[in-house]
Amino acid sequence: MTTQSAAEFDKIAREYDESRGGTARAEGFAEQLAPLLDPDRVLLDVGIGTGIVAAELVRRGIPTVGVDLAPAMLSLARRRLGAAVAVADAARLPIRSGSVAQAVSTWLLHVVPDRAAVFQEVARVLEPGGRYYVIPARGQRPTDEIGVVVNELEDLLDPQRSRQDGPEELAPTAESCGLSYLGPFGQRTKVFEESPADMAQALSAGLFSGSWTGGAKAAEATESACAKLRALSDPGRPRKREVVDAVLVFERVRDV
């Protein structure tokens, strides 16, 4: 994450959890992760954000500490986790090499400018055989009528697909940094309701991280997407939407 991205996250810190599904989302992610984690070892949450997912893991008996670069987000995490969090860059972790048994990142790698740097740092701090669990934000994109508009916007603003964080994009980079990709685990289908008007409001409020860079072009493209959403039939009517979440698992298999 860049300092610019951190500043943008700080702007939406108070709205962030609710805009991303709130406690229900965090509980779902914790349910996916907990069976994969060792409750006898401390978990490092890289990009802990508001700490909402970490708090759910702690409730499930997983001791968790975390770092994040956005101070306002981290202040919310401190309310949930106390002194177990610290300000730090995911690409420069203030942690001793080979001292971490397990690490996790939830919805992080689509906003970092250098994924290799993050993978290298995680590989450095992991002990041999340690695992890095990643829940991607953009690994699977809904293709319903709302998703079509949002995906068009994403592709327009990110023609190089640098924000895509599925295994096809992440595994080669991880492998080059000493982390073997073991596959997706804990796949979970989530059905929820959302209206085109709600999505348009979220986009216009700056809650879509893909529009944070690009200046006037990004602002124009985002407004155009909002207009398309509001032009859909009965835009205030909630639609049933579906996403599939999975945990991508990487393991440190050699010295780095």
N, C-alpha and C positions, 0 to 999 in steps of 0.2 A: 504494500500500500504506500502511496506517495503522501507527502505532507498535505498536498492539495486534496487528495481523496479523504484523508483524515479530517480535514477541515469541513468537507462536505458532510461526512458522517456526523460530525459534531453538530452541524446545523439541524439535522433531523433526529438527533439522539432521543428526544422526548417522544417522537412519533414512531420511532423505528420499530419497536417490538410489535405494536398494534398493526403497523403497515405490512409486517411480514408474517402475520398469523398468530401473534401473541403467545400465550402460555400453551395453547393447544399444539402449535407448531413445535415449541420447545419440548413438550412432553413426547411428541411423536419421534423427534430426533433422538431423545434420550432413550426411548424404548428400542430404537434401532441399534444404538451404540452400546448400551449397557451389556448385552450378552457377549459382545466381542472384547470387552475390557477386563483387566485383572483388578479386582477390588482391593488387592493387597499392595498395589503399586500406585504411585502418584501419576495422575494424568496431566500433561501439559496441554492447555488449550491455546493454540496459536491463532491470534485474531479473536479473542474472547468476546469482543464487543460489549454488549450490556450485561453479559454473564447469564442470560436467561436460560440458555441450554446447559451451561456448566452447573447452574443451581439445581436443575433437574437431575443431573448426573450425581451431584453430591447427595441429593435426597435418596438416590438409589444405591448409596454406599460406595461411590467412586470418589476418592479424594482428588480434588482438582485445583490446579493453579493455572493462571493464565496471563497473557500479555496482549496489549493492543496499542496502536499508535494514536488513537483518537481519545483525548482526555475526557471529553464530555460523555462519550460512550462508557469509558472506563469508570467514571464516577458512579454510574448506575450499577456497574458490576461490583464496585466496592460495597454498595448497599446490600448486595445479595451475598457476597463472598468475603467481605472484610479485607484483611491484609494479604489475601492469597492472590492478588492481581497487581500488575505493574505496567507502567508505560514502557513500551519497547517496540522496535521495528521487527517484523517477522523475518526480515533479511539480515538482521544483526541481533541475534538472541543473546541476552546477557546470562548465558547458562554454560556451565562447564561441559566440555566435550565428553560424550559417552556416558552421561549421567541420567538420561531419561529413558524409562522403559516403554512409555507409550505417549503418543501425542495425537491431537485431533485439530482439525480446522473445519468449521462449518460456514459455508458461503463466504469464503475468503479469496480463493485463487482466481476468481473472475475479476477482481479489482486490483491485483498486484501487478506492477509493471514488469517485474522480472521473476517469473516462476522458478527459474533455475536457481536463483539466489535463495529463495525460500526453501526449495527442496534440499539444496546444499546445506543450509543451516540446520534444517530438521535432521538430515542425515548425520551431521556433525554431532548434534547433542544426543541422538539416540545411541543406546548401547547396541552392540551386535545382536541381531535378532529382534531389536525393538521395532515397534510398528507405528505407522502414521496412518490415521483414519481420516478420510476426507469425504465430506458431504458436499457435492458440487451444487452450485446455484443454477447453472445453465446446462447441466448434463443432458437433461431431457426437456424439450420445449413443447408445451401444449399446442395443438394445432386446431383448436376450436376457433370460432370467429373472433374472439378477443385475442387469442394467441396469434392468429395470422397477422393482425395489425401490429402487435408488439414485436413479433419476430421480424417483420419487415423493417420496423424501426431499428431493431438491434442490428440487422444486417447492413442497413444503410450507414449507421454510425460506426460499425465495426466490420468493414469489408475484409479485413485480414483475419477475422475470427479469433482475435487475441483474447476475447472475453469468454470464449467457449471453454468449458472446464470438464468435459466428459473424459472417459478413459482414453479415447483416441488422441486427445490433445495432451493429456497429463502423463500418461504412461511412458512415452519416449523420453520426456524431460526427466522424470523421476529415475528412470533406469540409468541415464547418463550421470546422475548424481549419486549413484550407489544404493538406490532404493528399488527393490524388485516389486513389480505390480502383481499382487496375488489375485486380484479380481474384485467384482462387486459382491457385497454381502448385505443381508438384512433388507432386501428390497421391499418397499412399502408403497402401495397405491393410496393416494389421498384424494378424496372427492370433496369439493368445497363449492360454495356459491359466491359469485361475484358478478356485478353488472358492468356493462360497458362504461356507464357513467362513473362508477366507482374507480375503474381503471384509469379513465381520463383524468379524474381528479387527482389520483396518485401521481400520474405523469406530470401534470401541470404544477403540482406542489413540489417537484424536484426530488421525488422519492425513488426515481429510476436512476441508478448509478451510471448506466450507460450514456446518459445525456450530460454528465457533469463536465466532460471535456468536449471541445469542438466549437465552443463559442456560439456565434450567431447561427451557424449552420445547424448545430445540434438543437438550439432553441426553436428554429424554424421547423425542423423535422419532427420535433416532439409535439409542437402545436398542430402540425398536420395530422399526426397520429391521433391526437385528442379529437380533432374534428371528425376523423373517420370513425372513431369509437362512438361519438355522440350521434353520428348519422346512421348507425345501425338501428334496426327495428326495435322500438320500445327500449331505448338505452337504459332506462332506470330499472328494468326487470332483471333480477338476478338470474344468471345462467349457472347450471351445474358444470363445473370444470374439474379436470382430473390431471394430476401430476404423479409421476413415479419417482420416488427418492430411493437412492441406494448409497451404501457406504463403500467407497473405494479404499482398498487396503493395500498399503505399501510396507515393505519390510526391509530393514537395513541388513544387507548380507555381506558387506565387505567394508574394509576400512576406507575412510574418505579423508 
